[in-house]
Amino acid sequence: MIAVIDYGRGNLGSVEKAFRRVGCPAVVTQDPRALDEAQAVVLPGDGAFHDAMKNLDQLGLLPALRRALDGTRPFLGICLGYQLLFSTSEEFGEGRGLDVVPGAVRRLPPGPKIPHMGWNRVEHVGDLRLFEGIPSDARFYFVHSFYPVVAGTVSTTLTEGGLTQARVAPDARSDRFEMRVAPDVRPDRLGMPVAPDARPVRIAWCQYGIRFAAAIEVGRIFATQFHPEKSQRWGLRMLENFAAIVKDGA
């Protein structure tokens, strides 16, 4: 059974129905015990980052959610549920996220229409299990105004001189940043000690004014900025892939 976390954000019914359509039972729940007993956990969501964190806390779901993110079971974050995995967000003022993946959530820069709403291509190099059988440049459905920047990758920011790019360094305030490495940078080159259990963050990319991380995989933790449950053929294939991971216990 897959537990879909209900914290008052997002169209949970569409996620539940999509899993049912691919033959994998799912239950929408606010019960921490159901999260602990589930074979896998899904964190969907739409709306504001800080409101979502507040709701999760007020509902008493944060401890069970953190247990679901310990790497022992498959986990899928969708849209806002993806962004919540990061360390901080600047939406309506700087605030802390779940700090599972080192990085920050930033507003999309001026240029294309915001929010980024509709179909867009997602590029990958075949190293993410969620994308098995899905071609690079397949189209998925997006609705978002903010995007995550993974520490160690290249960030594009707007300055008075225009758009500039810089590598995102670890946050010195968090020792946990020193335990993980993004796929395109060696930890020793950032002056970072290499932890024995460090795992790479595998990334699929999307272009919308800037190039941003549209999906990630860290061990058994998977997350997408787009909505697979709204993405028709390839979205259903992605949910089939996640269901297969759950059934295999991999």
Secondary structure as UniProt FT lines:
FT   STRAND          2..5
FT   HELIX           12..21
FT   TURN            22..23
FT   STRAND          26..29
FT   HELIX           32..37
FT   STRAND          40..43
FT   HELIX           49..58
FT   TURN            59..60
FT   HELIX           62..68
FT   STRAND          75..78
FT   HELIX           80..83
FT   TURN            84..85
FT   STRAND          86..89
FT   TURN            91..92
FT   STRAND          95..96
FT   STRAND          101..107
FT   STRAND          116..123
FT   HELIX           129..131
FT   TURN            132..133
FT   TURN            136..137
FT   STRAND          138..144
FT   STRAND          146..150
FT   TURN            151..152
FT   STRAND          154..159
FT   TURN            160..161
FT   STRAND          162..167
FT   TURN            172..173
FT   HELIX           175..179
FT   TURN            183..184
FT   HELIX           187..190
FT   TURN            196..197
FT   STRAND          202..207
FT   STRAND          211..218
FT   TURN            219..220
FT   STRAND          221..224
FT   HELIX           228..230
FT   HELIX           232..248
//
